[in-house]
């Protein structure tokens, strides 16, 4: 028996233990069909993974933290209408990804689906490229989440001690970054069930914290007129047209929804993943989107003097808005502390998802030292070495922040372009396959008949039917192209090193490195997702 690529004949002799259908759950049988050995422990049920999805997204919290991006390019009205567009586009993206994860619920996610759906001549390279885009996007997201959480703590110190502005340094934010990442590392490596239980508790805080924030703001604050909210447009970036300014301002809203595929990379740790994941992804997006939209409207109605808020707290003006709206510094600090807790939970979840991509890609021999990174702790069922390398690289990236926040922001700017690029490749190939009839109908796995496995990609139990699926898949691709294009634009027309959007440079560097590395080494080792079991049939 040998390990085989999904696109190549046998590559290395390896004997796996025989697997009997009676000793395996349907989840394990699904993995075996995909050629993967069930290795990780399934600690997540529907509510736990719903909590994971919601607390990685933290949309209402992200709306507070990042609303200034859309406000500068678009104004109050542009921020609201842009939010609606991004919410609809994100729902479309994850309806498409839900179809894919229902077909193949593996931790590899996008790069596994690309290998499964690509034409044979491009399968190996496209899968490898997608893996690098997803991996670098998620690694940058770990750094982004920890950075925001660490600097939020600095923002609260500034809120309660205004004289801190004279002594505030970037290295202090870096030390707080380390504290956040290392505590997230501890939760991720303590035990498999700890993370699932932690996410369930944080989901409750996420929902209750929303009401603890919006009620004081709306009941105690001074509201502005509806015209100022719904019919006021700004172009503070100095762009030629309001439409161009609006499109650039969408990126703040996009970042509030980024990371919804985090749960996908935990799929080998979820019970009944093929049906639970699509439900949890879309319910989580609806819940987070609703809370975020309500919070955005509340903030814009009770924003007060934005210039004063920026002067009081240039790091995070929402804290000054809360303080002025509630007329209470302790109250604003308490609300901000809730948001810091949610930022920490996001870092914990993002660290978990990123480590699973490292683990899955190493399992398929796509990374150097793959034998080391693919190891799983037999007691906890956690890919410990992958968690370590995710944490270590995040800490290394944080050192750039000591030299200046502009340099660090440039280093992590690939978050959107990396993730959305991987979504686009996978979604485009799904559209190609569904239009050419290249996907077999869904057929449940028969636990008593191992011959039930089908050759080639087949639909999972969750699928958008007929023309609705085609229309949604098409809209997904168009929306991804639109966001990717504007993800490389700077906020201001007059560009300086401090306000430059370095995403284009970082993305080109990552893609160039991955292509060179592929040509020199990886193409001889990485053959796409490999078969670890004898029962699975290559897709």
Buried (B, 14 or more C-beta within 10 A) or exposed (E): BBBBBBBBEEBEEBEBEEBEBEEBEBBBBBBBBBBBBBBBBBBBBBBBBBBBBBBBBBBBBBBBBBBBBBBBBBBBBBBBBBBEBBBEBBBBBBBBBBBBBBBBBBBBBBBBBBBBBBEEEEBBBBBBBBBBBBBBBBBBBBBBBBBBBBBBBBBBBBBBEEEBEEEBEBEBBBEBBBBBBEBBBEBBBEBBBBBBBBBBEBBEBBBEBBEBBBEBBBEEBEBBEEEBBBEBBBBBBEBEEBEBBBBBBBBBBBBBBBBBBBBBBBBBBBBBBBBBBBBBBBBBBEBBBBBBBBBBBBBBBBBBEBEEBBEBBEBBBBBBBBBBBBEBBEBBBBBBBBBBBBBBBBBBBBBBBBBBBBBBBBBBBBBEEBEEBBBBBEEBBBBBBBBBBBBEBBBEBBBBBBEEBBBBBBBBBBBBBBBBBBBBBBBBBBBBBBEEEBBEEBEEBEBEEBEBBBEEBBBBEBBBEEEEBBEBBBBBBEBBEBBBEBBBBBBBBEEEEEBBBBBBBBBEEBBEEBBEBBEEEBEEBBBBBBBBBBBBBBB
